[in-house]
Each structure stands twice: as C-alpha cells, then as structure tokens.
Amino acid sequence: MNTLFDKIWDKHVVQQINDGPTQLYIDRLYCHEVTSPQAFEGMRARGLKCFRPQQIFCMPDHNTPTHDQDKPIEDPVSKKQVDMLEKNAADFGLTHYGMLSKDNGIIHVVGPEKGLSLPGMTIVCGDSHTSTHGAMGAVAFGIGTSEVEMVMASQCILQQKPKSMRININGTLGKGVTAKDVALYLMAQLTTSGATGYFVEYAGDVVKAMSMEGRLTLCNLSIEMGARGGFIAPDETTFAYIKGKEYAPKGEAWEQAVAEWKTLKSGDDAVFDKELVFDAADIEPRVTYGTNPGMGIGITETIPHESGAGFEKALSYMGFKAGQQLLGTKVDYVFLGACTNGRIEDFRAFASIVKGRRKAQHVIAWLVPGSWAVDRQIREEGLDAVLTEAGFEIRQPGCSACLAMNDDKIPAGKLSVSTSNRNFEGRQGPGARTVLASPLVAAAAAVTGVITDPRTLL
C-alpha cells in the first residue's frame, strides 16, 4: 500500500486482534471539559492512574465565557465542568492550561501553536474536530468517552483501520478564495457522508501552496464529509511552522526529527482505496444555505432545486427558497472564531476587508481569538486598532458561538454568518439560522450588513 496513512498507522500498532480491531498506541491525548469527566470517574472507580501522564494535556474551551473570564462563570453547568477539569488534572498529575493562563484557548488551536502536535504522531481527543491536527502530518481523530478512559489507562486504543482516500486539488485558487471555501466545496461535492469510513490525505498544488493555518482549517472540516480524519504530508511549510515552538525538538534532536519527518509521504506507487481530483478554478467564495455543511453554493450561485423531505425541511428552517440567490440577504450576527477559523491568519483576512470601513449598525459581531497566543499576536500586529476603528470588539478566547454551550448564543430566528464548522439546527442556539463562510465572507457581511461577495471589497 505504502500510503502515508499506512506508514504512521503501522508504526503505532501494538497488536492486531484476529478478525478484530487493532490495538493502536497513542502519542498525545487532549482533554477538554465536556467529554472527559466520565472518563476520569471511570479511572477513579477502578483505582487506576494515567499510564503516561506526560502525554496528556487538559484545557477548558467549550464552556468558557468570552468576556469577564476573571470573574466566576455564571452558568452553573459550565462552571462545574470547567472546575472539574482543573480538579481532575490535578488529581491525576496532568498538565492543565486553565482559563486566563497565557497558554489557554481552544485545544485544537493551542496544540499546533505550542508544538504539541507533531508529524508522524497519533493524536486523539473526545471531540470530532481533532482531525484539525492532521494538518501537521499526524493521524488525528476524535474518540468517545469510554475510549478517552482507555487511552488514560493504557495509552492505547482499540480501532478498526479505516480505508484510505486521497483528494487532489490542482491549479491555483482565485482571488478571495480560502481554505474554508475549498473545504465547503469538497463537502458539497462529496456530501456530508461521502468520505465515511475513510481517512483522507489532501494533496495537489492547492494544498502544497496553503499556509499551515489554511491546512489546519481544511483538516478541521474533514469530519464534516463523514471522514474519520484528514491529514497532509509534512513539508518545508510544516517544518518552518513548528521550528522554535515550545514543545518542538531542539538542537540536534530537531535535525533528526526533520530527517525522519521528510520520509513521511505516500510513495509514488501508493494505492488508495479511493482517489479524487478537483480543479481550483471551479471554486469561488462559498456560503451554506441549509442545515448541514454540505448544503452549500458558490456565493454567486442560486440555491438548487432538489426534492426530499430533508431538503425542504432545511430550507423551511433557514427561511430560504430553491432558486434564491443569497447575495443581499440581511445578516443579524457575524462570528469570527472557532477551531476552524480562530487563528491569526483569519483575523488578518477579516481586518483586510474591514480596514477603512465601518461595521454595519444593525450587525452584532463576535470576534473571538482561538487562543491567548492569537490574541497577543493580534495586538502585536496592530490588528486590534484596525478592528476597533471599524467598530469591532475583540472578545476573550474560547469556542464561543460555534456551539451553544456558553453565553454566546444566536437568538432564535436571527441569521448568523459564521466561520465555524457546523450549521445544524440549533447548533448556535435554539432556532438560530447559520450560514457557514470564510473570514473574508464574514467580514464582507459585517461591514455591508448583507451577504456580500468579498471579491467586490478586496
């Protein structure tokens, strides 16, 4: 087979159970406050310690408010989950980056930026968007709570080996087209179940040319095509991004690591279970019109005419009609952030559109850095001044309005243009209507007050 996925997977096999799953060694476990409490309780009940505590990192992100983090969390459920994570990390001797610590943020943003996620690793977390870390050239995937406990206890997991798929995107992206648009395009082409049972390797000219931050966005959204995960072979872009990071190898160890990482690629004779090729010229800035991430169109296109109860129900929920163009649709909320688009490059893109313009008066905008490190960089680069001058406010790091688990909820019936990863019914709040888009499309909507093609403002 000789695919990169096989190389990483095979290197981590502890034992293969006949006609059963693989026992796979895990290099890194990330824990947040939502899916870990039951796993810790299970460990306590069995009187177990974490087998390799130095390989486990804990961080609250889903429930953290994005304002007044120095005050107690008002919501009792959120407070309990955040407090429990801190207690569990202390009891089990695990590294914990708590709220307001300089290292805190969304776990899928912090892992790569601290050099905790490295090429060739196996990485898991009780969160489907763990696939983000695949951008580093790692096999990274979300797991369930019982599996989190399994990794805590043994640093291993039982997994069926997925099939392999390679998606090649060739050519050059047009003006105003981002990694988010590429991902939304792929989801529309493959549908939200088109990659079910596969681990996806992204390749081709477009992927090679992408920055690390773009790659993190692309891999983040693999799960929305039904894939087990998505990843990209490490290259010079990857090495430059990792070099000097806190947990990156140093000195001689760095040279050895890079030499090894350079071998992490699929062979010329690699055979994939499925291989697809797409052309960058077919991709324009995109928006979703329905209630799953695959229900999307190019920003200049019209909503398709399809049949089926699910399609009609989605359009009814969103208040849209088949044949309608979304350009010019009034927007109530704009959200920039999440593990999909909460990185420094996303804030630069947003600022490039709003610079010299003003936020539309009726739009409520939440700009939420993915980590305190991103927040510091925004200020170092003077982006905060550009955003403030345009009428925007930068909130404190957290998952925020990606999901309705904290204070940042979109009210029922209101339309949100969001850079997050999911537009399910009620995902951003009961009755909230979500249009997924790139930071450029979000910025264009924020300053015009309606869904706008960002290419007209660039």
Secondary structure as GFF3:
##gff-version 3
##sequence-region A 1 458
A	DSSP	alpha_helix	4	11	.	.	.	ID=ss1
A	DSSP	beta_strand	13	16	.	.	.	ID=ss2
A	DSSP	beta_strand	22	25	.	.	.	ID=ss3
A	DSSP	beta_strand	28	31	.	.	.	ID=ss4
A	DSSP	alpha_helix	37	45	.	.	.	ID=ss5
A	DSSP	three_ten_helix	53	55	.	.	.	ID=ss6
A	DSSP	beta_strand	56	58	.	.	.	ID=ss7
A	DSSP	alpha_helix	76	92	.	.	.	ID=ss8
A	DSSP	beta_strand	95	96	.	.	.	ID=ss9
A	DSSP	alpha_helix	107	113	.	.	.	ID=ss10
A	DSSP	beta_strand	122	125	.	.	.	ID=ss11
A	DSSP	three_ten_helix	128	136	.	.	.	ID=ss12
A	DSSP	beta_strand	139	142	.	.	.	ID=ss13
A	DSSP	alpha_helix	145	154	.	.	.	ID=ss14
A	DSSP	beta_strand	156	159	.	.	.	ID=ss15
A	DSSP	beta_strand	163	170	.	.	.	ID=ss16
A	DSSP	alpha_helix	179	190	.	.	.	ID=ss17
A	DSSP	beta_strand	198	203	.	.	.	ID=ss18
A	DSSP	alpha_helix	205	209	.	.	.	ID=ss19
A	DSSP	alpha_helix	212	220	.	.	.	ID=ss20
A	DSSP	three_ten_helix	221	225	.	.	.	ID=ss21
A	DSSP	beta_strand	229	231	.	.	.	ID=ss22
A	DSSP	alpha_helix	236	242	.	.	.	ID=ss23
A	DSSP	alpha_helix	251	261	.	.	.	ID=ss24
A	DSSP	beta_strand	274	279	.	.	.	ID=ss25
A	DSSP	three_ten_helix	280	282	.	.	.	ID=ss26
A	DSSP	beta_strand	286	288	.	.	.	ID=ss27
A	DSSP	beta_strand	296	298	.	.	.	ID=ss28
A	DSSP	alpha_helix	309	318	.	.	.	ID=ss29
A	DSSP	beta_strand	333	336	.	.	.	ID=ss30
A	DSSP	alpha_helix	338	341	.	.	.	ID=ss31
A	DSSP	alpha_helix	344	354	.	.	.	ID=ss32
A	DSSP	beta_strand	364	367	.	.	.	ID=ss33
A	DSSP	alpha_helix	372	380	.	.	.	ID=ss34
A	DSSP	alpha_helix	383	389	.	.	.	ID=ss35
A	DSSP	three_ten_helix	400	402	.	.	.	ID=ss36
A	DSSP	beta_strand	415	418	.	.	.	ID=ss37
A	DSSP	beta_strand	433	436	.	.	.	ID=ss38
A	DSSP	alpha_helix	439	448	.	.	.	ID=ss39
A	DSSP	three_ten_helix	454	456	.	.	.	ID=ss40
###
